[in-house]
Amino acid sequence: MAIAVSAGSGSEAGSARFVLQPGVTLETGDSWTTMEGRHYRLYGVQACLRGSVYVDRSGKRRDCGDASLAVLGAYVRDTRPSCAVLFTTADTTFVACSATVGPDRLDLAGLLIGSGFAFAAVGVDGLPQYAPYAVVEQMARDRKVGLWQFGDVQHPAFLLARARHDEGGAK
């Protein structure tokens, strides 16, 4: 599955490339911080939220965010992805990364989403940030791979929207 990500206007697309190697501090299943303190995030991806839970096949409660984090860590360790800067905000650099798996160079975000351990990011408007990732997510959901095999896994977009709603109602 090859997915190209393009950045919008005013971006720094292609201005910097780097290899993502072990040694960074993985914060979530879609973000990390370098030793220099710079925060990076995969564009169009939403990992499971830390603290959200699912029940595995043995009946144990597991942290969904830890599962997403572990899979990103394995891909970083095993494939040493090459990343390109798409754009930078005040505190985050958004990137697109590709990983070598066998003879193929594949989109890291697509791999995470397609394996069922991450989700297509959704904006506050409810639309996918990058529509092809929503298609990949639906395919993973239909195949019940990764976290989708557990019936109680909730898309992080729903949890985030509920939190925004609850905050708005508390004011």
Backbone bond lengths (Angstrom), bond angles and torsions (degrees), N, CA, C in turn:
res aa  C-N    CA-C-N  psi(-1)  N-CA   C-N-CA  omega(-1)  CA-C   N-CA-C  phi
1 M - - - 1.430 - - 1.517 107.55 -
2 A 1.279 117.73 114.73 1.467 122.16 179.23 1.515 108.18 -112.30
3 I 1.320 115.75 126.13 1.453 121.03 -179.31 1.514 108.08 -128.88
4 A 1.300 115.87 128.45 1.467 120.13 177.19 1.517 108.44 -97.07
5 V 1.312 116.65 137.78 1.457 121.75 177.24 1.514 107.84 -113.40
6 S 1.311 116.11 128.58 1.461 118.95 175.80 1.510 108.70 -114.68
7 A 1.308 115.68 144.94 1.458 120.75 -179.74 1.518 109.51 -92.25
8 G 1.312 115.15 157.73 1.456 120.76 179.73 1.510 111.91 -78.73
9 S 1.314 116.07 -176.96 1.456 120.84 -179.22 1.518 110.91 -64.50
10 G 1.298 116.22 151.14 1.453 121.55 179.39 1.513 113.20 77.59
11 S 1.308 117.25 9.73 1.454 119.77 -176.67 1.523 110.59 -88.55
12 E 1.308 113.66 175.72 1.455 121.03 176.73 1.520 109.57 -108.47
13 A 1.313 117.58 31.79 1.456 121.98 -173.34 1.521 111.26 -51.42
14 G 1.313 114.90 128.27 1.447 121.25 176.13 1.509 114.54 74.12
15 S 1.335 118.06 2.09 1.458 119.07 -175.78 1.529 112.40 -73.93
16 A 1.317 116.97 -20.42 1.461 119.03 -179.80 1.518 109.46 -149.84
17 R 1.319 114.96 136.71 1.465 121.30 175.58 1.512 107.17 -125.56
18 F 1.322 115.53 147.10 1.453 120.34 177.87 1.516 109.10 -155.19
19 V 1.312 115.99 160.78 1.454 121.56 177.00 1.525 107.72 -97.41
20 L 1.310 115.46 127.32 1.456 122.17 177.80 1.524 107.40 -85.06
21 Q 1.312 116.37 112.01 1.456 120.88 -175.46 1.518 110.65 -119.62
22 P 1.324 115.99 160.10 1.465 118.36 173.92 1.528 109.42 -54.12
23 G 1.318 116.16 147.77 1.459 120.68 -178.29 1.508 111.88 120.04
24 V 1.351 116.66 -20.62 1.458 118.76 173.38 1.528 107.49 -77.00
25 T 1.306 117.14 162.66 1.465 120.99 176.85 1.518 108.17 -96.01
26 L 1.316 116.37 108.14 1.458 120.21 176.89 1.522 107.82 -73.14
27 E 1.320 115.85 125.72 1.463 121.13 -179.34 1.514 111.17 -95.16
28 T 1.325 114.99 -42.90 1.464 122.40 179.40 1.518 106.68 -141.83
29 G 1.307 116.13 -175.44 1.449 120.59 176.80 1.511 113.64 -77.45
30 D 1.346 117.19 8.03 1.463 120.71 177.11 1.522 113.39 -140.95
31 S 1.345 117.64 6.48 1.469 119.00 -176.85 1.519 111.61 -148.59
32 W 1.331 114.27 158.62 1.460 121.01 -179.77 1.519 110.01 -154.84
33 T 1.318 114.47 165.06 1.455 121.86 176.76 1.514 108.25 -125.87
34 T 1.338 116.02 138.32 1.458 120.45 177.82 1.526 109.70 -83.06
35 M 1.324 115.64 169.59 1.467 119.96 177.57 1.526 110.97 -60.51
36 E 1.327 117.34 -26.94 1.465 121.84 178.61 1.530 112.22 -78.96
37 G 1.332 116.99 -4.95 1.453 120.94 177.28 1.521 115.42 91.91
38 R 1.316 118.28 6.73 1.473 120.84 179.52 1.516 109.31 -81.27
39 H 1.338 116.45 133.60 1.461 123.26 -177.57 1.533 109.63 -96.53
40 Y 1.327 116.58 129.84 1.467 123.56 179.29 1.520 109.76 -121.55
41 R 1.340 114.73 149.96 1.462 119.69 176.60 1.518 109.36 -144.84
42 L 1.329 115.32 139.18 1.463 120.36 174.46 1.523 108.86 -68.83
43 Y 1.303 116.22 129.30 1.459 120.92 -178.55 1.527 110.30 -72.14
44 G 1.325 116.23 136.48 1.459 122.13 173.31 1.509 115.07 80.80
45 V 1.332 117.25 6.07 1.464 121.81 -177.03 1.520 109.49 -115.23
46 Q 1.318 115.25 143.01 1.462 121.47 171.54 1.522 106.83 -129.72
47 A 1.310 116.11 115.03 1.456 120.29 175.29 1.511 109.27 -76.45
48 C 1.307 115.12 164.44 1.467 119.79 171.27 1.518 108.16 -57.91
49 L 1.312 116.39 145.89 1.455 120.87 179.88 1.526 110.08 -77.67
50 R 1.330 115.09 136.58 1.459 119.30 175.07 1.516 107.84 -61.18
51 G 1.319 116.25 136.18 1.453 121.28 -179.91 1.517 114.11 92.69
52 S 1.340 117.75 -16.69 1.467 118.56 173.97 1.538 106.52 -80.04
53 V 1.303 116.78 145.61 1.466 119.64 -172.38 1.514 112.21 -122.68
54 Y 1.319 114.00 158.39 1.454 122.73 169.62 1.523 106.27 -138.10
55 V 1.313 115.84 162.74 1.452 121.26 178.49 1.523 107.49 -106.16
56 D 1.350 115.91 121.99 1.461 119.53 -178.00 1.532 110.74 -78.65
57 R 1.319 116.50 -179.97 1.467 121.03 -175.54 1.520 113.72 -63.67
58 S 1.339 116.37 -23.51 1.465 118.98 178.86 1.527 111.67 -88.55
59 G 1.335 116.71 3.08 1.457 121.03 178.35 1.516 114.32 87.47
60 K 1.336 117.66 6.90 1.467 121.04 -179.98 1.519 110.19 -88.48
61 R 1.336 114.74 141.30 1.460 120.73 175.20 1.523 108.30 -78.61
62 R 1.318 116.55 130.35 1.463 122.79 -179.12 1.522 109.64 -125.23
63 D 1.329 115.30 149.76 1.461 120.93 176.79 1.526 108.80 -80.49
64 C 1.302 116.13 117.82 1.466 121.87 -177.94 1.531 111.03 -63.75
65 G 1.335 116.72 -39.62 1.458 120.41 179.09 1.525 111.94 -63.01
66 D 1.323 116.78 -36.77 1.465 120.04 177.08 1.523 111.36 -64.17
67 A 1.336 116.72 -36.91 1.466 120.48 178.62 1.531 110.35 -64.33
68 S 1.327 117.33 -46.37 1.471 120.68 177.59 1.524 111.01 -60.86
69 L 1.310 116.04 -43.22 1.463 121.48 -179.68 1.526 111.29 -62.24
70 A 1.326 117.34 -43.09 1.460 121.23 -179.13 1.531 111.52 -62.91
71 V 1.326 116.83 -39.49 1.465 119.91 -179.31 1.526 110.57 -69.72
72 L 1.345 117.88 -42.91 1.465 119.02 175.69 1.518 110.00 -59.38
73 G 1.328 117.20 -44.07 1.466 120.71 178.91 1.517 112.29 -58.90
74 A 1.321 117.27 -40.37 1.463 120.58 179.12 1.527 111.01 -65.78
75 Y 1.337 116.74 -42.72 1.468 118.98 178.12 1.525 111.31 -63.98
76 V 1.332 117.96 -41.38 1.466 120.70 178.91 1.530 109.65 -62.33
77 R 1.317 115.89 -47.34 1.462 120.73 -178.58 1.536 111.82 -63.17
78 D 1.325 116.40 -44.09 1.462 120.49 -171.81 1.515 114.79 -86.80
79 T 1.340 118.30 -24.01 1.470 119.28 -173.65 1.517 114.74 -120.46
80 R 1.327 118.83 -11.43 1.469 122.75 -177.84 1.533 110.98 41.99
81 P 1.324 116.08 69.41 1.466 120.51 -174.73 1.531 113.51 -59.66
82 S 1.311 114.59 149.06 1.453 122.82 172.76 1.517 107.06 -99.15
83 C 1.333 116.47 129.39 1.464 120.87 -174.77 1.519 111.48 -119.62
84 A 1.318 114.76 150.36 1.465 122.06 175.32 1.520 108.44 -124.02
85 V 1.305 115.92 135.28 1.458 121.18 177.49 1.525 108.57 -70.69
86 L 1.334 115.77 129.96 1.457 120.87 175.46 1.521 110.64 -96.37
87 F 1.345 115.54 -50.63 1.458 120.77 175.58 1.515 108.75 -164.30
88 T 1.324 114.75 163.65 1.457 121.01 -178.23 1.523 109.60 -127.77
89 T 1.328 115.42 134.38 1.458 121.04 172.26 1.527 106.35 -101.81
90 A 1.308 116.94 -173.43 1.465 120.57 -177.87 1.525 112.24 -57.48
91 D 1.330 117.33 -35.36 1.465 118.44 -174.92 1.520 115.49 -126.16
92 T 1.332 118.79 -1.49 1.466 120.88 -176.81 1.518 110.95 -139.65
93 T 1.329 115.10 139.33 1.459 121.46 171.79 1.522 107.42 -104.56
94 F 1.311 116.21 120.42 1.461 121.50 179.53 1.521 108.47 -91.55
95 V 1.326 115.43 135.43 1.451 121.27 -174.36 1.516 111.23 -133.44
96 A 1.324 114.59 160.37 1.459 123.55 167.40 1.519 105.32 -117.52
97 C 1.320 116.47 132.75 1.463 120.91 -176.70 1.520 110.05 -125.30
98 S 1.324 115.18 149.04 1.458 120.40 174.05 1.519 108.59 -123.04
99 A 1.321 114.60 146.23 1.456 121.84 -177.46 1.517 109.47 -122.66
100 T 1.326 116.39 144.04 1.461 120.64 176.59 1.522 108.23 -92.36
101 V 1.326 114.86 119.96 1.458 121.88 176.97 1.524 106.07 -124.74
102 G 1.336 115.43 109.53 1.460 119.27 -172.91 1.515 108.13 62.67
103 P 1.321 117.41 -132.30 1.469 119.45 179.58 1.528 113.54 -86.95
104 D 1.313 117.29 -1.13 1.456 121.47 -172.21 1.522 112.84 -101.73
105 R 1.320 115.56 144.27 1.459 123.11 173.36 1.524 105.96 -104.38
106 L 1.342 117.21 115.38 1.452 121.98 -172.20 1.519 111.41 -122.39
107 D 1.301 115.93 153.32 1.459 123.16 178.12 1.530 109.29 -68.54
108 L 1.328 117.59 121.05 1.464 121.85 -177.51 1.529 111.61 -62.07
109 A 1.313 118.17 -43.40 1.467 120.54 178.61 1.526 110.17 -60.65
110 G 1.324 116.34 -44.42 1.462 120.47 178.23 1.522 112.05 -61.77
111 L 1.333 116.30 -37.60 1.470 120.15 177.19 1.529 111.06 -64.13
112 L 1.321 116.63 -46.59 1.462 120.70 -179.17 1.530 111.21 -62.43
113 I 1.321 115.94 -45.04 1.464 120.72 -179.37 1.522 110.29 -70.04
114 G 1.324 116.54 -44.72 1.464 121.13 -178.62 1.516 113.67 -66.11
115 S 1.331 116.86 -26.03 1.461 120.23 177.93 1.530 111.00 -84.58
116 G 1.332 116.71 -6.85 1.452 120.98 176.80 1.518 114.64 84.77
117 F 1.336 117.20 16.37 1.459 119.96 -179.92 1.524 113.51 -110.80
118 A 1.320 115.93 8.70 1.456 122.54 172.54 1.526 106.41 -153.05
119 F 1.314 115.62 173.20 1.451 121.34 -173.28 1.522 109.41 -132.17
120 A 1.327 115.50 160.36 1.456 119.97 173.93 1.522 107.81 -71.48
121 A 1.321 116.75 126.83 1.459 120.83 179.39 1.523 109.32 -66.97
122 V 1.319 113.95 143.41 1.458 121.91 -179.08 1.526 107.75 -121.74
123 G 1.307 116.54 134.04 1.457 120.87 178.18 1.519 111.19 -76.91
124 V 1.317 116.29 172.65 1.470 120.61 179.43 1.527 111.41 -63.62
125 D 1.338 116.57 -17.78 1.459 120.47 176.77 1.527 112.13 -81.08
126 G 1.337 116.83 -3.27 1.454 121.25 179.04 1.511 114.70 86.97
127 L 1.327 116.94 -0.29 1.461 120.90 -179.15 1.527 110.48 -98.85
128 P 1.343 116.50 149.37 1.467 118.96 177.39 1.529 110.61 -61.55
129 Q 1.331 115.76 141.35 1.463 119.55 175.75 1.522 110.36 -66.39
130 Y 1.326 116.62 -32.68 1.461 121.65 179.36 1.528 106.69 -141.33
131 A 1.331 116.27 103.38 1.467 122.60 -170.62 1.531 114.34 -53.97
132 P 1.348 120.29 -40.58 1.472 117.97 179.47 1.532 113.31 -58.11
133 Y 1.334 117.76 -29.47 1.468 119.42 177.56 1.527 110.97 -68.76
134 A 1.326 117.75 -32.02 1.464 120.46 176.94 1.524 110.17 -65.17
135 V 1.314 117.13 -36.09 1.470 121.39 176.91 1.528 109.54 -66.01
136 V 1.327 117.11 -45.51 1.465 121.27 178.76 1.526 109.80 -61.05
137 E 1.333 116.44 -41.57 1.464 120.20 178.33 1.519 111.38 -61.27
138 Q 1.323 117.15 -44.77 1.465 120.39 -179.93 1.528 110.81 -61.77
139 M 1.312 117.04 -38.40 1.468 120.47 177.58 1.530 110.39 -63.60
140 A 1.331 117.42 -42.85 1.471 120.84 178.47 1.527 110.16 -64.64
141 R 1.316 116.22 -41.53 1.474 120.48 178.62 1.527 110.36 -62.09
142 D 1.333 116.75 -45.24 1.471 120.89 179.70 1.528 111.78 -61.51
143 R 1.337 116.76 -36.57 1.477 121.26 -179.95 1.523 112.02 -83.23
144 K 1.336 116.80 -8.35 1.467 123.05 -178.66 1.530 111.83 54.62
145 V 1.336 114.89 49.04 1.462 119.97 177.86 1.522 110.49 -97.23
146 G 1.326 115.03 159.18 1.453 120.64 177.80 1.511 111.49 57.89
147 L 1.308 116.02 -133.03 1.460 121.36 -178.00 1.522 112.96 -68.57
148 W 1.324 117.06 -19.51 1.466 120.70 -179.69 1.521 111.89 -67.60
149 Q 1.322 118.73 -14.68 1.464 119.86 178.06 1.521 112.13 -72.09
150 F 1.319 116.99 -14.03 1.460 121.93 -179.47 1.522 108.93 -101.86
151 G 1.300 116.52 121.14 1.457 121.94 -172.84 1.512 115.77 -63.68
152 D 1.329 117.90 -18.57 1.459 119.43 -176.12 1.523 114.10 -99.85
153 V 1.328 117.87 6.94 1.464 120.35 177.16 1.524 108.45 -70.33
154 Q 1.320 115.57 130.84 1.456 120.72 179.33 1.522 109.77 -110.67
155 H 1.303 115.69 137.68 1.465 120.65 177.42 1.531 107.50 -61.14
156 P 1.324 117.72 131.80 1.464 120.27 -179.65 1.525 113.31 -57.80
157 A 1.322 117.97 -28.65 1.469 120.12 179.37 1.526 110.69 -60.81
158 F 1.329 117.53 -37.20 1.463 120.69 178.47 1.526 110.31 -67.53
159 L 1.332 116.06 -42.75 1.468 120.09 179.70 1.525 111.02 -64.74
160 L 1.341 116.72 -41.67 1.464 120.37 179.34 1.527 111.41 -67.40
161 A 1.339 116.56 -40.25 1.465 120.03 178.57 1.529 110.43 -64.47
162 R 1.318 116.71 -40.45 1.469 120.25 178.48 1.527 110.08 -64.20
163 A 1.334 116.68 -41.40 1.468 120.09 178.75 1.531 110.53 -63.24
164 R 1.350 117.26 -41.98 1.469 120.29 177.60 1.522 110.35 -62.33
165 H 1.318 116.16 -42.37 1.460 120.77 179.44 1.525 111.00 -63.57
166 D 1.328 116.51 -45.01 1.464 120.99 179.74 1.523 111.25 -63.05
167 E 1.337 116.88 -39.81 1.466 120.24 177.56 1.521 110.84 -64.61
168 G 1.320 116.31 -41.38 1.459 120.89 -179.96 1.508 112.24 -65.75
169 G 1.335 116.83 -35.63 1.451 120.95 179.75 1.514 113.27 -76.36
170 A 1.337 116.18 -21.24 1.474 119.92 -177.47 1.517 112.21 -82.31
171 K 1.330 116.98 -12.11 1.470 120.01 -176.58 1.486 112.31 -77.63
